[in-house]
Amino acid sequence: MSNKFHHFGVTVSDMNEALAFYRDALGLDVDNEISLASEEFRTFVGVEDATADIRFLDAETCAIELLEYTRPDGDEANAGVMANDVGASHICLAVDDIDEAYDNLKGEYEVVSTPQTLDNGARVVNVYDPDDNVVQLIEP
């Protein structure tokens, strides 16, 4: 069995808003664009009549897959989720300058706090994407 990380998938409500965050604000490049509407896709995801538009973004050591299901509509999975809830997740991206990243994001996107220095010396900040998915930025 392989132990290589391939990608992290995030279901989004609006691809344009998600790209404004992940591509434009965070600076990730779109590597691949696909649409899926086959019976095999529906069987794989376990959602009857599912169709989706997908963008893969290059995060250097892995990929981030943004999925916008064009049908059927889904529910909001992040409502009320706290960091300590079992199953809560986040994406972590390394940045060169946490203060610059924070300054660029704080006016347009919700951030949890100012950048914090953890016990291990890493500087981190959590920001919410347009669908309230947690994206952690770390300056190692």
MDTraj code that builds the backbone (N, CA, C; nanometers):
import mdtraj as md
import numpy as np

residues = "MET SER ASN LYS PHE HIS HIS PHE GLY VAL THR VAL SER ASP MET ASN GLU ALA LEU ALA PHE TYR ARG ASP ALA LEU GLY LEU ASP VAL ASP ASN GLU ILE SER LEU ALA SER GLU GLU PHE ARG THR PHE VAL GLY VAL GLU ASP ALA THR ALA ASP ILE ARG PHE LEU ASP ALA GLU THR CYS ALA ILE GLU LEU LEU GLU TYR THR ARG PRO ASP GLY ASP GLU ALA ASN ALA GLY VAL MET ALA ASN ASP VAL GLY ALA SER HIS ILE CYS LEU ALA VAL ASP ASP ILE ASP GLU ALA TYR ASP ASN LEU LYS GLY GLU TYR GLU VAL VAL SER THR PRO GLN THR LEU ASP ASN GLY ALA ARG VAL VAL ASN VAL TYR ASP PRO ASP ASP ASN VAL VAL GLN LEU ILE GLU PRO".split()
xyz = np.array([
    [0.0845, -0.1183, 0.0000],
    [0.0000, 0.0000, 0.0000],
    [0.0887, 0.1242, 0.0000],
    [0.0437, 0.2261, -0.0691],
    [0.1186, 0.3512, -0.0779],
    [0.0869, 0.4406, 0.0410],
    [0.1836, 0.5196, 0.0810],
    [0.1599, 0.6160, 0.1888],
    [0.1876, 0.7584, 0.1421],
    [0.1837, 0.7814, 0.0111],
    [0.2055, 0.9153, -0.0423],
    [0.0761, 0.9948, -0.0393],
    [0.0880, 1.1208, 0.0002],
    [-0.0276, 1.2097, 0.0005],
    [-0.0562, 1.2526, -0.1425],
    [-0.1818, 1.2443, -0.1839],
    [-0.2180, 1.2801, -0.3210],
    [-0.2906, 1.4143, -0.3273],
    [-0.4048, 1.4265, -0.2574],
    [-0.4776, 1.5529, -0.2586],
    [-0.5725, 1.5602, -0.1400],
    [-0.6238, 1.6803, -0.1184],
    [-0.7244, 1.7065, -0.0160],
    [-0.8438, 1.7651, -0.0881],
    [-0.9627, 1.7060, -0.0716],
    [-1.0823, 1.7520, -0.1402],
    [-1.1699, 1.8382, -0.0518],
    [-1.2243, 1.9445, -0.1114],
    [-1.3126, 2.0368, -0.0397],
    [-1.4348, 2.0627, -0.1278],
    [-1.5527, 2.0322, -0.0752],
    [-1.6764, 2.0628, -0.1467],
    [-1.7120, 2.2088, -0.1212],
    [-1.7389, 2.2817, -0.2296],
    [-1.7676, 2.4248, -0.2203],
    [-1.9046, 2.4532, -0.2807],
    [-1.9629, 2.5648, -0.2407],
    [-2.0955, 2.6001, -0.2918],
    [-2.0888, 2.6801, -0.4215],
    [-1.9802, 2.7519, -0.4425],
    [-1.9669, 2.8366, -0.5608],
    [-1.8208, 2.8351, -0.6048],
    [-1.7943, 2.7763, -0.7209],
    [-1.6566, 2.7612, -0.7674],
    [-1.5875, 2.8948, -0.7861],
    [-1.6586, 2.9946, -0.8369],
    [-1.5963, 3.1258, -0.8583],
    [-1.5511, 3.1885, -0.7267],
    [-1.6346, 3.1805, -0.6228],
    [-1.5962, 3.2327, -0.4915],
    [-1.4793, 3.1546, -0.4339],
    [-1.4829, 3.0221, -0.4506],
    [-1.3740, 2.9383, -0.3991],
    [-1.2428, 2.9709, -0.4702],
    [-1.2485, 2.9902, -0.6018],
    [-1.1275, 3.0241, -0.6761],
    [-1.0755, 3.1628, -0.6382],
    [-1.1660, 3.2551, -0.6088],
    [-1.1229, 3.3872, -0.5633],
    [-1.0407, 3.3753, -0.4351],
    [-1.0760, 3.2799, -0.3503],
    [-1.0024, 3.2587, -0.2253],
    [-0.8753, 3.1780, -0.2494],
    [-0.8889, 3.0566, -0.2994],
    [-0.7747, 2.9652, -0.3100],
    [-0.6748, 3.0068, -0.4178],
    [-0.7238, 3.0507, -0.5320],
    [-0.6347, 3.0884, -0.6423],
    [-0.5866, 3.2326, -0.6267],
    [-0.6831, 3.3242, -0.6126],
    [-0.6475, 3.4656, -0.6148],
    [-0.5883, 3.5141, -0.4826],
    [-0.6528, 3.4851, -0.3706],
    [-0.6048, 3.5353, -0.2411],
    [-0.4860, 3.4546, -0.1882],
    [-0.4881, 3.3210, -0.2055],
    [-0.3789, 3.2381, -0.1539],
    [-0.2695, 3.2118, -0.2567],
    [-0.2973, 3.2370, -0.3837],
    [-0.1944, 3.2255, -0.4853],
    [-0.1706, 3.0864, -0.5417],
    [-0.2664, 2.9943, -0.5261],
    [-0.2501, 2.8601, -0.5801],
    [-0.2901, 2.8572, -0.7275],
    [-0.2175, 2.7814, -0.8074],
    [-0.2457, 2.7707, -0.9501],
    [-0.3411, 2.6559, -0.9786],
    [-0.4331, 2.6772, -1.0733],
    [-0.5227, 2.5700, -1.1173],
    [-0.4450, 2.4802, -1.2125],
    [-0.4382, 2.3512, -1.1770],
    [-0.3664, 2.2522, -1.2580],
    [-0.4566, 2.1807, -1.3574],
    [-0.5791, 2.1552, -1.3166],
    [-0.6670, 2.0719, -1.3981],
    [-0.8116, 2.1106, -1.3715],
    [-0.8936, 2.1058, -1.4752],
    [-1.0369, 2.1336, -1.4647],
    [-1.1107, 2.0180, -1.5294],
    [-1.2057, 1.9593, -1.4558],
    [-1.2864, 1.8511, -1.5127],
    [-1.4300, 1.8623, -1.4645],
    [-1.5197, 1.8030, -1.5398],
    [-1.6595, 1.7884, -1.4999],
    [-1.6912, 1.6403, -1.5012],
    [-1.7643, 1.5958, -1.4006],
    [-1.7996, 1.4546, -1.3898],
    [-1.9507, 1.4400, -1.3804],
    [-2.0055, 1.3490, -1.4607],
    [-2.1502, 1.3270, -1.4618],
    [-2.1845, 1.1814, -1.4921],
    [-2.0893, 1.0922, -1.4801],
    [-2.1110, 0.9523, -1.5182],
    [-2.1758, 0.8714, -1.4058],
    [-2.2303, 0.7583, -1.4437],
    [-2.2860, 0.6655, -1.3441],
    [-2.1765, 0.6169, -1.2510],
    [-2.0556, 0.5982, -1.3041],
    [-1.9433, 0.5551, -1.2203],
    [-1.9115, 0.6589, -1.1133],
    [-1.9170, 0.7875, -1.1501],
    [-1.8942, 0.8936, -1.0522],
    [-2.0017, 0.8902, -0.9447],
    [-2.1283, 0.8774, -0.9856],
    [-2.2390, 0.8733, -0.8887],
    [-2.2233, 0.7555, -0.7936],
    [-2.1837, 0.6418, -0.8471],
    [-2.1629, 0.5221, -0.7638],
    [-2.0467, 0.5447, -0.6679],
    [-1.9385, 0.6004, -0.7180],
    [-1.8185, 0.6255, -0.6383],
    [-1.8473, 0.7165, -0.5195],
    [-1.9187, 0.8292, -0.5419],
    [-1.9457, 0.9241, -0.4334],
    [-2.0691, 0.8870, -0.3523],
    [-2.1497, 0.7936, -0.4028],
    [-2.2679, 0.7504, -0.3294],
    [-2.3801, 0.8521, -0.3274],
    [-2.3885, 0.9366, -0.4312],
    [-2.4925, 1.0389, -0.4390],
    [-2.5662, 1.0206, -0.5708],
    [-2.6946, 0.9870, -0.5603],
    [-2.7763, 0.9645, -0.6791],
    [-2.7866, 1.0917, -0.7621],
    [-2.7725, 1.0781, -0.8932],
    [-2.7831, 1.1883, -0.9902],
    [-2.6754, 1.2959, -0.9732],
    [-2.5642, 1.2648, -0.9076],
    [-2.4601, 1.3644, -0.8828],
    [-2.3860, 1.4032, -1.0094],
    [-2.3607, 1.5326, -1.0231],
    [-2.2702, 1.5876, -1.1229],
    [-2.1852, 1.6928, -1.0532],
    [-2.0628, 1.7107, -1.0991],
    [-1.9741, 1.8047, -1.0303],
    [-1.8752, 1.8677, -1.1265],
    [-1.8420, 1.9936, -1.0984],
    [-1.7315, 2.0625, -1.1635],
    [-1.6165, 2.0629, -1.0641],
    [-1.4970, 2.0312, -1.1126],
    [-1.3829, 2.0107, -1.0240],
    [-1.2627, 2.0897, -1.0738],
    [-1.1898, 2.1499, -0.9810],
    [-1.0636, 2.2170, -1.0104],
    [-0.9586, 2.1617, -0.9149],
    [-0.8440, 2.1243, -0.9692],
    [-0.7300, 2.0844, -0.8877],
    [-0.6322, 2.2004, -0.8820],
    [-0.5908, 2.2347, -0.7613],
    [-0.4986, 2.3448, -0.7384],
    [-0.3649, 2.2902, -0.6909],
    [-0.2569, 2.3482, -0.7392],
    [-0.1219, 2.3051, -0.7048],
    [-0.0788, 2.3715, -0.5747],
    [-0.0561, 2.2881, -0.4721],
    [-0.0042, 2.3374, -0.3449],
    [0.1361, 2.2812, -0.3221],
    [0.2116, 2.2650, -0.4280],
    [0.3483, 2.2147, -0.4338],
    [0.3632, 2.0713, -0.3861],
    [0.3450, 2.0429, -0.2597],
    [0.3657, 1.9065, -0.2102],
    [0.2396, 1.8210, -0.2170],
    [0.1282, 1.8809, -0.2531],
    [0.0024, 1.8078, -0.2691],
    [-0.0912, 1.8919, -0.3560],
    [-0.2092, 1.8410, -0.3784],
    [-0.3093, 1.9154, -0.4546],
    [-0.4317, 1.9391, -0.3666],
    [-0.5014, 2.0464, -0.3955],
    [-0.6304, 2.0720, -0.3322],
    [-0.7352, 2.0593, -0.4416],
    [-0.8330, 1.9737, -0.4185],
    [-0.9405, 1.9501, -0.5143],
    [-1.0645, 2.0252, -0.4672],
    [-1.1101, 2.1193, -0.5471],
    [-1.2344, 2.1909, -0.5188],
    [-1.3445, 2.1257, -0.5999],
    [-1.4524, 2.0849, -0.5326],
    [-1.5655, 2.0204, -0.5991],
    [-1.6900, 2.1048, -0.5788],
    [-1.7524, 2.1457, -0.6876],
    [-1.8829, 2.2101, -0.6794],
    [-1.9827, 2.1128, -0.7416],
    [-2.0686, 2.0547, -0.6570],
    [-2.1718, 1.9650, -0.7074],
    [-2.2791, 2.0504, -0.7741],
    [-2.2977, 2.0286, -0.9029],
    [-2.3977, 2.1048, -0.9757],
    [-2.5368, 2.0449, -0.9587],
    [-2.5407, 1.9179, -0.9147],
    [-2.6651, 1.8566, -0.8695],
    [-2.6322, 1.7288, -0.7960],
    [-2.7100, 1.6882, -0.7027],
    [-2.8157, 1.7649, -0.6346],
    [-2.7549, 1.8594, -0.5323],
    [-2.8375, 1.9514, -0.4824],
    [-2.7919, 2.0420, -0.3778],
    [-2.7598, 1.9625, -0.2525],
    [-2.6568, 2.0045, -0.1811],
    [-2.6181, 1.9406, -0.0564],
    [-2.6485, 2.0300, 0.0623],
    [-2.6223, 1.9785, 0.1807],
    [-2.6428, 2.0533, 0.3040],
    [-2.5132, 2.1225, 0.3460],
    [-2.5248, 2.2160, 0.4381],
    [-2.4101, 2.2865, 0.4941],
    [-2.3469, 2.1988, 0.6018],
    [-2.2261, 2.1497, 0.5773],
    [-2.1601, 2.0587, 0.6709],
    [-2.0822, 2.1308, 0.7804],
    [-2.0521, 2.2587, 0.7623],
    [-1.9661, 2.3295, 0.8573],
    [-2.0410, 2.4112, 0.9613],
    [-2.1723, 2.4179, 0.9526],
    [-2.2493, 2.5009, 1.0458],
    [-2.2272, 2.4548, 1.1896],
    [-2.1758, 2.5446, 1.2709],
    [-2.1586, 2.5169, 1.4125],
    [-2.0406, 2.4280, 1.4482],
    [-1.9598, 2.3883, 1.3529],
    [-1.8467, 2.3001, 1.3810],
    [-1.7359, 2.3801, 1.4488],
    [-1.6826, 2.3241, 1.5567],
    [-1.5712, 2.3853, 1.6297],
    [-1.4468, 2.2986, 1.6081],
    [-1.3303, 2.3569, 1.6282],
    [-1.2032, 2.2873, 1.6049],
    [-1.1914, 2.1595, 1.6867],
    [-1.2542, 2.1529, 1.8039],
    [-1.2433, 2.0347, 1.8889],
    [-1.3510, 1.9304, 1.8621],
    [-1.4392, 1.9507, 1.7634],
    [-1.5414, 1.8529, 1.7278],
    [-1.4777, 1.7369, 1.6517],
    [-1.5146, 1.6158, 1.6898],
    [-1.4633, 1.4979, 1.6212],
    [-1.5043, 1.5049, 1.4741],
    [-1.4085, 1.4868, 1.3861],
    [-1.4339, 1.4945, 1.2426],
    [-1.4071, 1.6308, 1.1823],
    [-1.3885, 1.7328, 1.2650],
    [-1.3552, 1.8652, 1.2122],
    [-1.2217, 1.8551, 1.1396],
    [-1.2086, 1.9263, 1.0288],
    [-1.0859, 1.9180, 0.9518],
    [-1.0377, 2.0566, 0.9131],
    [-0.9139, 2.0603, 0.8657],
    [-0.8590, 2.1835, 0.8114],
    [-0.7521, 2.1493, 0.7091],
    [-0.7255, 2.2444, 0.6236],
    [-0.6151, 2.2370, 0.5289],
    [-0.5064, 2.3270, 0.5852],
    [-0.3816, 2.2825, 0.5797],
    [-0.2714, 2.3660, 0.6278],
    [-0.1763, 2.3947, 0.5123],
    [-0.1509, 2.5234, 0.4892],
    [-0.0600, 2.5670, 0.3839],
    [0.0547, 2.6464, 0.4459],
    [0.1763, 2.6149, 0.4049],
    [0.2930, 2.6886, 0.4532],
    [0.3054, 2.8200, 0.3761],
    [0.3380, 2.9255, 0.4486],
    [0.3605, 3.0564, 0.3879],
    [0.4957, 3.1100, 0.4343],
    [0.5545, 3.1974, 0.3554],
    [0.6842, 3.2551, 0.3908],
    [0.6722, 3.3625, 0.4978],
    [0.5612, 3.4379, 0.4947],
    [0.5444, 3.5503, 0.5876],
    [0.4000, 3.5506, 0.6379],
    [0.3796, 3.5024, 0.7573],
    [0.2449, 3.4877, 0.8143],
    [0.1785, 3.6240, 0.8355],
    [0.2561, 3.7237, 0.8715],
    [0.1983, 3.8568, 0.8948],
    [0.1470, 3.9175, 0.7644],
    [0.2229, 3.9014, 0.6562],
    [0.1800, 3.9512, 0.5258],
    [0.0543, 3.8777, 0.4792],
    [0.0530, 3.7448, 0.4968],
    [-0.0648, 3.6663, 0.4573],
    [-0.1866, 3.7117, 0.5365],
    [-0.1701, 3.7284, 0.6667],
    [-0.2789, 3.7744, 0.7526],
    [-0.3305, 3.9113, 0.7070],
    [-0.2392, 4.0049, 0.6824],
    [-0.2789, 4.1391, 0.6389],
    [-0.3551, 4.1359, 0.5077],
    [-0.3167, 4.0458, 0.4167],
    [-0.3832, 4.0357, 0.2870],
    [-0.5227, 3.9742, 0.2963],
    [-0.5462, 3.8911, 0.3962],
    [-0.6729, 3.8185, 0.4070],
    [-0.7729, 3.8803, 0.5036],
    [-0.7264, 3.9489, 0.6076],
    [-0.8124, 3.9879, 0.7195],
    [-0.9282, 4.0784, 0.6820],
    [-0.9159, 4.1601, 0.5834],
    [-1.0253, 4.2497, 0.5479],
    [-1.1345, 4.1837, 0.4655],
    [-1.0984, 4.0769, 0.3954],
    [-1.1926, 4.0149, 0.3035],
    [-1.2472, 3.8812, 0.3526],
    [-1.1706, 3.8128, 0.4365],
    [-1.2105, 3.6807, 0.4847],
    [-1.2046, 3.6778, 0.6367],
    [-1.2868, 3.5920, 0.6963],
    [-1.2908, 3.5808, 0.8415],
    [-1.1693, 3.5036, 0.8921],
    [-1.0962, 3.5642, 0.9835],
    [-0.9837, 3.4982, 1.0479],
    [-1.0196, 3.4744, 1.1941],
    [-0.9647, 3.3677, 1.2521],
    [-0.9973, 3.3321, 1.3900],
    [-0.9288, 3.4260, 1.4877],
    [-0.8045, 3.4622, 1.4602],
    [-0.7286, 3.5507, 1.5486],
    [-0.6142, 3.6116, 1.4689],
    [-0.5370, 3.6937, 1.5332],
    [-0.4118, 3.7393, 1.4733],
    [-0.3160, 3.6205, 1.4718],
    [-0.2067, 3.6262, 1.3969],
    [-0.1107, 3.5159, 1.3985],
    [-0.0595, 3.4887, 1.5399],
    [-0.0487, 3.3596, 1.5713],
    [-0.0051, 3.3164, 1.7034],
    [0.1229, 3.2340, 1.6904],
    [0.2113, 3.2456, 1.7900],
    [0.3315, 3.1623, 1.7948],
    [0.3051, 3.0487, 1.8928],
    [0.3092, 2.9244, 1.8422],
    [0.2802, 2.8070, 1.9238],
    [0.4024, 2.7639, 2.0037],
    [0.3823, 2.6688, 2.0942],
    [0.4886, 2.6192, 2.1812],
    [0.6084, 2.5665, 2.1030],
    [0.5837, 2.5130, 1.9827],
    [0.6933, 2.4585, 1.9020],
    [0.7621, 2.5643, 1.8160],
    [0.7215, 2.6911, 1.8276],
    [0.7828, 2.7999, 1.7538],
    [0.7155, 2.8332, 1.6220],
    [0.6233, 2.7499, 1.5762],
    [0.5545, 2.7761, 1.4510],
    [0.4573, 2.8924, 1.4691],
    [0.4486, 2.9769, 1.3683],
    [0.3520, 3.0867, 1.3688],
    [0.2359, 3.0460, 1.2799],
    [0.1145, 3.0578, 1.3329],
    [-0.0039, 3.0081, 1.2632],
    [-0.1194, 3.1063, 1.2726],
    [-0.2108, 3.0924, 1.1764],
    [-0.3374, 3.1641, 1.1797],
    [-0.4386, 3.0787, 1.1036],
    [-0.5611, 3.0756, 1.1512],
    [-0.6697, 3.0072, 1.0823],
    [-0.7599, 3.1096, 1.0157],
    [-0.7981, 3.0802, 0.8908],
    [-0.8883, 3.1654, 0.8144],
    [-0.9962, 3.0760, 0.7556],
    [-1.1162, 3.1292, 0.7431],
    [-1.2270, 3.0541, 0.6833],
    [-1.2376, 3.0874, 0.5355],
    [-1.2548, 2.9820, 0.4525],
    [-1.2819, 3.0059, 0.3110],
    [-1.4284, 3.0486, 0.2977],
    [-1.4774, 3.0795, 0.1781],
    [-1.6158, 3.1275, 0.1636],
    [-1.7233, 3.0294, 0.2119],
    [-1.6894, 2.8998, 0.2276],
    [-1.7852, 2.8006, 0.2762],
    [-1.7557, 2.7559, 0.4182],
    [-1.6791, 2.8357, 0.4916],
    [-1.6443, 2.8096, 0.6315],
    [-1.5567, 2.6867, 0.6515],
    [-1.4834, 2.6450, 0.5475],
    [-1.3797, 2.5442, 0.5651],
    [-1.2595, 2.6139, 0.6266],
    [-1.1954, 2.5503, 0.7241],
    [-1.0817, 2.6107, 0.7921],
    [-0.9549, 2.5873, 0.7111],
    [-0.8852, 2.6965, 0.6812],
    [-0.7553, 2.6898, 0.6176],
    [-0.6552, 2.7478, 0.7164],
    [-0.5621, 2.6641, 0.7582],
    [-0.4574, 2.7070, 0.8505],
    [-0.3365, 2.7497, 0.7683],
    [-0.2828, 2.8640, 0.7994],
    [-0.1602, 2.9097, 0.7379],
    [-0.0502, 2.8992, 0.8429],
    [0.0648, 2.8458, 0.8020],
    [0.1735, 2.8252, 0.8975],
    [0.3030, 2.8798, 0.8405],
    [0.3750, 2.9500, 0.9256],
    [0.5112, 2.9904, 0.8946],
    [0.5990, 2.9047, 0.9848],
    [0.6552, 2.7984, 0.9283],
    [0.7310, 2.7020, 1.0122],
    [0.8519, 2.7635, 1.0786],
])
top = md.Topology()
chain = top.add_chain()
for i, resn in enumerate(residues, 1):
    res = top.add_residue(resn, chain, resSeq=i)
    for name in ("N", "CA", "C"):
        top.add_atom(name, md.element.get_by_symbol(name[0]), res)
traj = md.Trajectory(xyz[None], top)
